[in-house]
């Protein structure tokens, strides 16, 4: 299997786990608009390197205080593993995307929206339930048919309602059309479903939508993604997402993104920097996308990008969630604390 083609990602937690998570009362603080960049002293910067999370002042997104990382921090503190807990706060203290349940997305979204409203923050969500998802590989599944997907995305949108939200729409769905992994007989239906999903989500007053467009190491020529994006409704979306669950460097992704943006009328974009601090695994090793060793957290989530078309660096993949049962990892989407700790130790900032 080629890492250039298949980029599995974290699977959403099952509904029973979500229910348990959201029964806990959650409180966060902050404001809903980006704030000025903070300049730190050398002493403060050194303290951050030793493990404290950088503040998310430039990020309008909600931080889940009961994420897997946050619960791991609390567990390690109870066990007296304070140094490791401090390092892991580099993940637990920052906003990461929520991947709502495939069977019933509404309860988890409503709970996230409610908690985010207390902090005047925006929820970051991933819609990942397209029929024939991931070509039957690690993250296989998806809605059983088109009507089931329409119902699911309708519930997804209804749960957001009037809340501020950013949605990454169906990672891999368009690149899998472009690379030929998704059979041709499913292409027209997929384009139609994605286009309808864009319209359903953009009908909400405060929701931003980004169609996924893969990464530079997968679809190597950005012009190949232009027509698929147009057919899926990029003209009505807020832009496209890149590098979801992958490890390509910021520089390579930005270069690719600008070329793709030019090809689709100047569309804006977001980049997943959750695990790209050390770039991709070198040497052309097999399954370089799947739990590669030696990787680190990338640029912390922020809307302060210095680029008019780059709307945000985001942590779309949940750092510490396994890519699949490779290199000793648990099933795709399961929390892997040892891998999470490694990512945090090697954080870029």
VENUR-V340866 format. One record per residue. N is the residue number from 1. RES is the residue in three letters. OMEGA is omega in radians with two decimals (NA if undefined). Layout:
# VENUR-V340866
[[N:RES:OMEGA] [N:RES:OMEGA]]
This chain:
# VENUR-V340866
[[1:UNK:-3.05] [2:UNK:3.06] [3:UNK:3.09] [4:UNK:-3.06] [5:UNK:-2.94] [6:UNK:-3.14] [7:UNK:3.14] [8:UNK:-3.08] [9:UNK:-3.10] [10:UNK:3.03] [11:UNK:3.07] [12:UNK:3.04] [13:UNK:3.14] [14:UNK:-3.05] [15:UNK:3.12] [16:UNK:3.12] [17:UNK:3.10] [18:UNK:-3.12] [19:UNK:3.14] [20:UNK:-3.13] [21:UNK:-2.99] [22:UNK:3.05] [23:UNK:-3.14] [24:UNK:3.10] [25:UNK:-3.08] [26:UNK:3.12] [27:UNK:3.03] [28:UNK:-3.14] [29:UNK:3.12] [30:UNK:3.11] [31:UNK:-2.95] [32:UNK:-3.13] [33:UNK:3.14] [34:UNK:3.09] [35:UNK:-3.12] [36:UNK:3.08] [37:UNK:-3.13] [38:UNK:3.06] [39:UNK:-3.02] [40:UNK:3.04] [41:UNK:3.11] [42:UNK:-3.14] [43:UNK:3.14] [44:UNK:3.12] [45:UNK:3.12] [46:UNK:3.11] [47:UNK:3.11] [48:UNK:3.13] [49:UNK:-3.12] [50:UNK:2.99] [51:UNK:-3.12] [52:UNK:3.10] [53:UNK:3.02] [54:UNK:3.12] [55:UNK:-3.11] [56:UNK:-3.09] [57:UNK:-3.11] [58:UNK:3.12] [59:UNK:3.11] [60:UNK:-2.96] [61:UNK:-3.10] [62:UNK:3.04] [63:UNK:-3.13] [64:UNK:-3.11] [65:UNK:3.12] [66:UNK:3.06] [67:UNK:3.07] [68:UNK:-3.14] [69:UNK:-3.13] [70:UNK:3.12] [71:UNK:3.08] [72:UNK:3.08] [73:UNK:-3.12] [74:UNK:3.14] [75:UNK:-3.14] [76:UNK:3.09] [77:UNK:3.11] [78:UNK:3.14] [79:UNK:-3.13] [80:UNK:3.14] [81:UNK:-2.99] [82:UNK:-3.11] [83:UNK:3.13] [84:UNK:3.10] [85:UNK:3.14] [86:UNK:3.12] [87:UNK:-3.08] [88:UNK:3.07] [89:UNK:3.03] [90:UNK:3.05] [91:UNK:-3.01] [92:UNK:-3.10] [93:UNK:-3.09] [94:UNK:-3.10] [95:UNK:3.02] [96:UNK:-3.08] [97:UNK:3.01] [98:UNK:3.14] [99:UNK:-3.04] [100:UNK:-3.05] [101:UNK:-3.11] [102:UNK:-3.10] [103:UNK:-3.07] [104:UNK:-3.03] [105:UNK:-2.93] [106:UNK:-3.08] [107:UNK:3.14] [108:UNK:3.13] [109:UNK:-3.13] [110:UNK:3.14] [111:UNK:3.12] [112:UNK:-3.14] [113:UNK:-3.13] [114:UNK:3.12] [115:UNK:-3.14] [116:UNK:-3.14] [117:UNK:3.12] [118:UNK:-3.12] [119:UNK:-3.10] [120:UNK:-3.11] [121:UNK:3.13] [122:UNK:3.08] [123:UNK:3.08] [124:UNK:-3.01] [125:UNK:3.05] [126:UNK:3.03] [127:UNK:-3.01] [128:UNK:-3.07] [129:UNK:-3.10] [130:UNK:3.07] [131:UNK:3.13] [132:UNK:-3.08] [133:UNK:3.00] [134:UNK:3.03] [135:UNK:3.09] [136:UNK:-3.07] [137:UNK:-3.00] [138:UNK:-3.11] [139:UNK:-3.12] [140:UNK:3.11] [141:UNK:-3.09] [142:UNK:3.13] [143:UNK:-3.03] [144:UNK:3.11] [145:UNK:-3.07] [146:UNK:-3.12] [147:UNK:3.11] [148:UNK:3.12] [149:UNK:3.11] [150:UNK:3.11] [151:UNK:-3.11] [152:UNK:-3.12] [153:UNK:3.04] [154:UNK:3.08] [155:UNK:3.11] [156:UNK:-3.12] [157:UNK:-3.12] [158:UNK:3.14] [159:UNK:3.10] [160:UNK:-3.13] [161:UNK:-3.05] [162:UNK:-3.08] [163:UNK:3.02] [164:UNK:-3.08] [165:UNK:2.96] [166:UNK:-3.07] [167:UNK:2.97] [168:UNK:-2.96] [169:UNK:2.97] [170:UNK:3.01] [171:UNK:3.09] [172:UNK:-2.97] [173:UNK:3.14] [174:UNK:3.07] [175:UNK:3.11] [176:UNK:2.95] [177:UNK:-3.07] [178:UNK:-3.09] [179:UNK:3.07] [180:UNK:-3.12] [181:UNK:3.07] [182:UNK:-3.09] [183:UNK:-3.06] [184:UNK:-3.10] [185:UNK:3.13] [186:UNK:-3.02] [187:UNK:-3.07] [188:UNK:3.12] [189:UNK:-3.12] [190:UNK:3.10] [191:UNK:-3.13] [192:UNK:-3.12] [193:UNK:3.12] [194:UNK:3.11] [195:UNK:3.10] [196:UNK:3.14] [197:UNK:3.07] [198:UNK:-3.11] [199:UNK:-3.13] [200:UNK:-3.11] [201:UNK:3.14] [202:UNK:3.03] [203:UNK:3.09] [204:UNK:-2.97] [205:UNK:-3.03] [206:UNK:-3.10] [207:UNK:3.04] [208:UNK:-3.03] [209:UNK:3.11] [210:UNK:3.07] [211:UNK:-3.09] [212:UNK:-3.10] [213:UNK:3.03] [214:UNK:-3.14] [215:UNK:-3.03] [216:UNK:-3.12] [217:UNK:-3.11] [218:UNK:3.04] [219:UNK:-2.90] [220:UNK:3.11] [221:UNK:-3.05] [222:UNK:-3.13] [223:UNK:3.12] [224:UNK:-3.14] [225:UNK:-3.03] [226:UNK:-3.11] [227:UNK:3.04] [228:UNK:3.10] [229:UNK:3.12] [230:UNK:-3.13] [231:UNK:-3.13] [232:UNK:3.05] [233:UNK:-3.13] [234:UNK:-3.14] [235:UNK:3.13] [236:UNK:3.09] [237:UNK:3.10] [238:UNK:3.12] [239:UNK:-3.12] [240:UNK:3.11] [241:UNK:3.14] [242:UNK:3.01] [243:UNK:-3.12] [244:UNK:3.14] [245:UNK:3.14] [246:UNK:-2.90] [247:UNK:-3.09] [248:UNK:-3.05] [249:UNK:3.10] [250:UNK:-3.08] [251:UNK:-3.12] [252:UNK:-3.14] [253:UNK:3.12] [254:UNK:3.12] [255:UNK:3.12] [256:UNK:-3.08] [257:UNK:-3.11] [258:UNK:3.08] [259:UNK:3.11] [260:UNK:3.10] [261:UNK:3.11] [262:UNK:-3.10] [263:UNK:-3.13] [264:UNK:2.97] [265:UNK:3.10] [266:UNK:-3.12] [267:UNK:3.06] [268:UNK:-3.10] [269:UNK:3.01] [270:UNK:-3.09] [271:UNK:3.05] [272:UNK:3.13] [273:UNK:-3.01] [274:UNK:-3.05] [275:UNK:-3.03] [276:UNK:-3.09] [277:UNK:3.11] [278:UNK:-3.14] [279:UNK:-3.11] [280:UNK:3.07] [281:UNK:-3.08] [282:UNK:3.02] [283:UNK:3.10] [284:UNK:-3.11] [285:UNK:-3.12] [286:UNK:3.09] [287:UNK:-3.13] [288:UNK:-3.14] [289:UNK:-2.92] [290:UNK:3.13] [291:UNK:-3.11] [292:UNK:3.14] [293:UNK:3.00] [294:UNK:-3.12] [295:UNK:-3.13] [296:UNK:3.05] [297:UNK:3.12] [298:UNK:-3.12] [299:UNK:3.11] [300:UNK:-3.12] [301:UNK:-3.13] [302:UNK:2.97] [303:UNK:3.12] [304:UNK:-2.98] [305:UNK:-3.09] [306:UNK:-3.12] [307:UNK:-3.05] [308:UNK:-3.10] [309:UNK:3.10] [310:UNK:-3.03] [311:UNK:-3.09] [312:UNK:2.79] [313:UNK:-3.05] [314:UNK:2.96] [315:UNK:-3.08] [316:UNK:2.94] [317:UNK:3.14] [318:UNK:-3.08] [319:UNK:-3.11] [320:UNK:3.02] [321:UNK:-3.07] [322:UNK:3.02] [323:UNK:-3.09] [324:UNK:-3.05] [325:UNK:3.09] [326:UNK:3.12] [327:UNK:3.08] [328:UNK:-3.10] [329:UNK:3.02] [330:UNK:3.12] [331:UNK:-3.11] [332:UNK:3.10] [333:UNK:3.12] [334:UNK:3.12] [335:UNK:-3.10] [336:UNK:-2.99] [337:UNK:-3.14] [338:UNK:3.11] [339:UNK:3.11] [340:UNK:-3.12] [341:UNK:3.09] [342:UNK:3.09] [343:UNK:-3.10] [344:UNK:3.11] [345:UNK:-3.06] [346:UNK:-3.11] [347:UNK:3.13] [348:UNK:3.14] [349:UNK:NA]]
